[in-house]
Amino acid sequence: MPAVTADTLSLPRVSAAGPADTERPVRSITTGPRGFEGEGFPVVRAFAGVSAADLDPFIHMDQMGEVEYSPGEPRGTDWHPHRGFETVTYMIDGRFAHQDSHGGGGLISDGATQWMTAGAGILHIETPPAELVESGGLFHGIQLWVNLPRSDKFAEPRYQSIEGGAVRLLSSADGGALIRLIAGDIDGWAGPGVTHTPITLVHSTIEAGAQLNLGWPSDFNALVYVLSGRGTVGTSSRPIQQGQLAVLGKGDRITVAADSDQDANRPAMEVLLLGGKPIREPVFHYGPFVMNSKSEIIEALEDFNAGRFGVVPPGALMPHRAGRG
């Protein structure tokens, strides 16, 4: 179950659709392949097979887990560089430790979000804390890469820690869905995330048989990713299930409905809704660098090799392996 929950009957409710509102149609549904990241934690590559134009301003997204680790199994990443974009790590359940070369860091746990602007260049590490490696436990999260426009590619690196209790909690019009607004604006309510690129990021739990109908900025793209469960998306009721991504067309409302029959161990449908204002600039993506040209990628590699992204601080956080320091 997600760490951040609430009684929807006590929350502000978003507005129902009005006569002038336009529902967004479903343009495509894709299934993300499974793989491994870093030192071996399992992921679903949520954006695989989707065109860059449909994703803009997003670059990459992994669903990390959901997995119940045995002792000694949790894995993370070692120190690595980034330039030209923002990384968003949202821990739905479990704990992840972060540290970077610009002084950012801390424990991301149980509904918290880490928002790191790599900008001109940064080194960082994300790894399960030592106690989780030793004991095992639940691990489930999302890592999202948000592109930066050319004007912000060399912005000063920045780190935001958004605790689970800081997200804006709302309810669907009928009370059947919990809305966690992490960034952006929904129906006049604002999420706590501060972004260079205008985006909206929502995690919603839709109870079995309930429907979420949500107003969405008409100048943003719109993506719906199913974290778990099954249901339908769009007014045409296209079936969608865990690990699938729907790309929606133009309009100003999103509709997602949960099937009345869900798995016993996960009685509700969990979805991530995300969208942003497309940047519409050339994108050259090579490993941990997202720039506008090949020459800028080469420059990023040269700057990284020359130590211009900062240094790993003394006594830095390092991946912990069971039975070792």
Buried (B, 14 or more C-beta within 10 A) or exposed (E): BBBBEBEBEEBEBBEEBEEEBEBBBBBBBBBBEEEEBBBEBBBBBBBBEBEEEBBBBBBBBBBBBBBEBEEEBBBBBEBBBBBBBBBBBBBBBBBBBBBBBBEBBBBBBBBBBBBBBBBBBBBBBBBBBBEBBBEBBBBBBBBBBBBBBBEBBEBEBBBBBBBBEBBBBBBBBBBBBBBBBBBBBBBEBEBBBEBBBBBBBBBBBBBBBBBBBBBBBEEBBBBBBBBBBBBBBBBEEBEBBBBBBBBBBEBBBBBBBBBEEBEEEBEBBBBBBBBBBBBEBEBBBEEBBBBBEEEBBBBBBEBBEEEBBBEBBEEBBBBBBBEEE
